[in-house]
Amino acid sequence: MSPVWILSLGLAVFGVLVLLWLGLRWLARSWEPIDDDQLHERLAGAADFKRMPGLWLRMLGWFGGGGPRRLTYRRDKLGRFRKIWRE
């Protein structure tokens, strides 16, 4: 191998490592510790779609055709368990 290829390979590896380091640094700064009260307030006061994953999952379920049907058991009028197929 010629010295040019070795040098370019070394610079490429160095560039990838710098990008990885910058990405991990950004990720570490974006996290913040919260206590239970703050978590409750954030979940209860969710007004935008980014904070309501349940709403998005229900909307995607309408268009996705649903998953496999689930088998559940319920009691009938006589108290016996019967199989109920739900979608």
HELIX and SHEET records of a PDB file:
HELIX    1   1 PRO A    3  SER A   30  1                                  28    
HELIX    2   2 ASP A   36  ALA A   44  1                                   9    
HELIX    3   3 PHE A   49  ARG A   51  5                                   3    
HELIX    4   4 PRO A   53  GLY A   64  1                                  12    
SHEET    1   A 2 ARG A  70  ARG A  75  0                                        
SHEET    2   A 2 PHE A  81  ARG A  86 -1                                        
END                                                                             
